[in-house]
Amino acid sequence: MSGVSGRKGLITAHPAAGSMVVGHGPVTFVVRRRPAVVGAVLALLTGAAAVVSLGVGSSFVPPVDVVRALAGQGTSTVIIQDLRLPRITVGLAVGALLGLSGALLQSISRNPLASPDVVGITSGAGLTATIAMSAGLGTLWLGPSALLGGLAAAAAVFALSWRYGLAAHRFVLSGMAVALALRALTEVLIVDADPIEGQRARIWLAGSLNGLGHPEARTLLIPLLLLLPVLLWAGRAMDTAALDDETARSLGVRVVPRRVALGAVAVVLAALTTSQAGAVDFVALAAPQLARRLVRAERPPLACAALTGALLTVVADLIARTAFAPTQLPVGVLTAALGGPYLLWLLVRRRTA
């Protein structure tokens, strides 16, 4: 073990293991080099995608001027900071939260298909949001209704998959069954609803960043900041929560409470995201697995999954805004279209592995 800092004990390196221990005394963290490098690259790519997206619109702003506008300089400050930045901020937050939620769900279920849109959380939020819109409730009720619906759907999935603990294989199957049932109920409500309200519900269910701004960004970012200590704990708890039941029992680890706690965090993140931006599919499914393959880890890394989700969402929103201009597609339409080929690739890869 060799020191790599001027202050003894703050940073020590393990060359053979490719990791560093950061901290001193009881407060230490293990930083692995490859995830750190991948995370840095993803952060740079996400920042670059955000700058490009900020510059593209009815009037093009060069990247240099975008950076100057973000610093409060130049003639494009109003366009960048007041009109475009809130939407991009929401997109980054939506992608990051979905990436985190998918990583947690896939880790506790040990299944790459586990994501909020597959296991019914998004469908539950969509059903209650449709009920709120069909009843003529105001916009202020839309977010809370969707949040409660997502939490209720998750509670149903947890109850159905519980058998002497949280059965991983039952979790995904129960979630798929709940998702199908809730989507069918949602379609029935839309058909019977007023045509205007039904069309409004369909647009919301597609998942869109259109019209979102500072209020939605605050609604997503403040809980994320408050949950940072919990996410730091989750990064360590995932190591034991992903163990199979027999291995966990042999090690004397109470893995079930950890799985339930991690699942609860994932549900809150997914329901919160859906309540603000609608059903943005595919991101929570793909981002953790893409991050896991980049890092070459056994389980999806939380930080890299969040960055990958943010990058996917910003790029998808950029394409959705510009591919058919002046018509702007909901970002969820584009991400859902990418989900089918991804699932086929995943199935072929698992079959040939």
DRENKOLMI-291100 format. One line per 3 residues: for each residue x, y, z of C-alpha. Coordinates in steps of 0.25 Angstrom, whole numbers, plus 5000, padded with zeros to 4 digits. Example, Ala and Ser with C-alpha at 12.3 -4.5 7.8 and 13.67 -1.06 7.14 Angstrom:
residues 2
5049,4982,5031 | 5055,4996,5029
END
This chain:
residues 353
5000,5000,5000 | 5006,5013,4996 | 5001,5027,4999
4997,5037,4988 | 4995,5049,4995 | 5003,5059,5003
4994,5057,5015 | 4997,5044,5021 | 4985,5034,5022
4976,5042,5013 | 4978,5035,5000 | 4984,5021,4999
4985,5013,4986 | 4984,4998,4983 | 4991,4997,4970
4988,4982,4968 | 4973,4984,4971 | 4972,4996,4963
4966,5004,4974 | 4968,5015,4984 | 4964,5017,4998
4960,5031,5001 | 4958,5036,5015 | 4964,5034,5029
4960,5027,5041 | 4946,5022,5041 | 4942,5030,5029
4947,5024,5017 | 4943,5021,5003 | 4948,5011,4992
4949,5018,4979 | 4952,5008,4967 | 4959,5014,4956
4951,5009,4944 | 4938,5013,4950 | 4944,5027,4953
4950,5028,4939 | 4937,5024,4932 | 4929,5033,4941
4938,5045,4937 | 4936,5042,4923 | 4921,5041,4924
4920,5054,4932 | 4928,5061,4920 | 4919,5055,4910
4907,5058,4917 | 4912,5073,4919 | 4915,5073,4904
4901,5068,4900 | 4894,5078,4909 | 4902,5090,4903
4899,5085,4889 | 4884,5083,4893 | 4884,5097,4899
4889,5103,4886 | 4879,5096,4877 | 4865,5102,4875
4858,5112,4867 | 4870,5121,4867 | 4884,5114,4868
4894,5118,4878 | 4908,5113,4876 | 4914,5105,4888
4924,5116,4892 | 4913,5126,4893 | 4905,5116,4901
4916,5115,4911 | 4917,5130,4912 | 4902,5131,4914
4902,5121,4925 | 4913,5130,4932 | 4903,5142,4930
4910,5148,4918 | 4907,5151,4904 | 4894,5154,4897
4888,5140,4898 | 4886,5140,4913 | 4871,5141,4913
4869,5130,4902 | 4879,5120,4909 | 4876,5123,4924
4861,5126,4924 | 4856,5118,4912 | 4865,5106,4910
4872,5103,4922 | 4860,5099,4931 | 4856,5088,4921
4870,5083,4920 | 4871,5083,4935 | 4858,5075,4936
4864,5065,4925 | 4877,5063,4933 | 4869,5061,4946
4859,5051,4940 | 4870,5043,4933 | 4878,5042,4946
4867,5038,4955 | 4862,5027,4945 | 4876,5022,4944
4877,5021,4959 | 4864,5015,4960 | 4867,5004,4950
4880,5001,4956 | 4874,4999,4970 | 4863,4990,4964
4872,4982,4955 | 4882,4979,4967 | 4872,4974,4977
4864,4966,4967 | 4877,4961,4960 | 4870,4963,4947
4873,4972,4935 | 4859,4974,4931 | 4855,4980,4945
4851,4995,4943 | 4840,5004,4947 | 4833,5003,4934
4834,4988,4933 | 4830,4985,4948 | 4817,4994,4948
4822,5006,4955 | 4820,5015,4943 | 4807,5009,4940
4802,5011,4954 | 4806,5026,4953 | 4800,5027,4939
4786,5021,4944 | 4784,5031,4955 | 4789,5042,4947
4779,5038,4936 | 4768,5038,4947 | 4772,5052,4952
4771,5057,4937 | 4758,5050,4934 | 4752,5056,4947
4755,5070,4942 | 4765,5072,4954 | 4775,5084,4952
4790,5082,4948 | 4794,5083,4963 | 4787,5070,4966
4794,5063,4954 | 4808,5061,4961 | 4803,5056,4975
4793,5047,4968 | 4803,5040,4960 | 4813,5039,4971
4802,5032,4980 | 4799,5023,4968 | 4813,5019,4966
4815,5016,4981 | 4802,5008,4981 | 4806,5000,4969
4820,4997,4976 | 4813,4992,4989 | 4804,4983,4981
4816,4977,4974 | 4824,4975,4987 | 4812,4968,4993
4810,4959,4981 | 4825,4955,4981 | 4827,4953,4996
4829,4939,5000 | 4837,4937,5012 | 4844,4949,5008
4845,4957,4995 | 4846,4946,4984 | 4855,4952,4973
4849,4943,4961 | 4834,4946,4966 | 4837,4961,4967
4839,4963,4952 | 4827,4954,4948 | 4818,4960,4958
4822,4974,4953 | 4819,4970,4939 | 4806,4965,4942
4802,4978,4950 | 4807,4986,4939 | 4799,4980,4928
4786,4980,4937 | 4788,4995,4940 | 4791,4999,4926
4778,4992,4922 | 4770,5000,4932 | 4777,5013,4927
4773,5010,4913 | 4758,5008,4917 | 4758,5021,4925
4764,5028,4913 | 4753,5022,4903 | 4742,5026,4913
4748,5040,4916 | 4745,5053,4909 | 4752,5054,4896
4760,5066,4900 | 4764,5060,4914 | 4767,5047,4907
4776,5053,4898 | 4783,5061,4909 | 4785,5048,4916
4791,5041,4904 | 4801,5052,4903 | 4805,5052,4917
4806,5036,4917 | 4816,5038,4905 | 4826,5045,4914
4830,5059,4910 | 4839,5070,4915 | 4830,5081,4907
4826,5092,4916 | 4834,5087,4928 | 4843,5097,4935
4848,5102,4949 | 4837,5097,4957 | 4838,5083,4952
4853,5084,4953 | 4853,5087,4968 | 4843,5076,4970
4853,5066,4965 | 4866,5072,4969 | 4863,5075,4984
4858,5061,4987 | 4871,5056,4980 | 4880,5064,4989
4873,5060,5001 | 4874,5045,4997 | 4889,5046,4995
4893,5040,5008 | 4883,5029,5006 | 4889,5027,4992
4903,5026,4998 | 4898,5015,5007 | 4891,5008,4996
4904,5007,4988 | 4910,4999,4999 | 4897,4991,5003
4895,4986,4988 | 4908,4977,4990 | 4900,4969,5000
4886,4971,4995 | 4889,4964,4982 | 4893,4952,4989
4884,4940,4987 | 4877,4935,5000 | 4885,4923,5003
4898,4931,5002 | 4893,4942,5010 | 4888,4933,5021
4901,4925,5022 | 4908,4938,5024 | 4898,4943,5034
4894,4955,5026 | 4879,4960,5028 | 4878,4963,5013
4863,4964,5012 | 4862,4977,5020 | 4872,4983,5011
4865,4978,4998 | 4852,4985,5003 | 4859,4998,5007
4867,4999,4994 | 4854,4995,4986 | 4846,5006,4994
4857,5016,4990 | 4856,5012,4975 | 4841,5013,4976
4841,5027,4981 | 4851,5032,4971 | 4843,5025,4959
4829,5030,4964 | 4835,5044,4966 | 4840,5045,4952
4828,5040,4946 | 4819,5050,4954 | 4827,5061,4947
4830,5056,4933 | 4821,5045,4930 | 4825,5031,4926
4839,5032,4920 | 4841,5018,4916 | 4854,5010,4913
4864,5019,4921 | 4863,5012,4934 | 4864,4999,4927
4876,5002,4918 | 4884,5012,4926 | 4888,5002,4937
4892,4991,4928 | 4900,5000,4919 | 4907,5006,4931
4910,4992,4936 | 4916,4988,4923 | 4925,5000,4922
4930,4998,4936 | 4931,4983,4934 | 4924,4981,4948
4915,4970,4953 | 4905,4980,4957 | 4900,4994,4952
4909,5005,4958 | 4899,5016,4963 | 4907,5028,4959
4910,5023,4945 | 4896,5018,4943 | 4891,5032,4947
4900,5039,4937 | 4897,5029,4926 | 4882,5032,4929
4884,5047,4928 | 4892,5045,4915 | 4882,5037,4909
4870,5046,4912 | 4877,5059,4908 | 4881,5053,4894
4867,5046,4892 | 4861,5060,4895 | 4870,5067,4886
4866,5057,4874 | 4851,5058,4878 | 4852,5073,4877
4859,5074,4864 | 4857,5061,4856 | 4843,5066,4851
4844,5081,4854 | 4836,5089,4855 | 4828,5077,4861
4833,5073,4875 | 4832,5059,4879 | 4830,5055,4893
4844,5049,4898 | 4837,5037,4903 | 4833,5033,4889
4847,5033,4884 | 4852,5025,4897 | 4841,5015,4895
4845,5013,4881 | 4859,5010,4885 | 4854,5000,4895
4850,4989,4885 | 4863,4987,4878 | 4870,4988,4892
4862,4977,4897 | 4865,4968,4885 | 4880,4971,4886
4879,4967,4901 | 4872,4954,4898 | 4881,4950,4886
4893,4954,4895 | 4889,4945,4907 | 4885,4934,4897
4899,4934,4891 | 4907,4936,4904
END
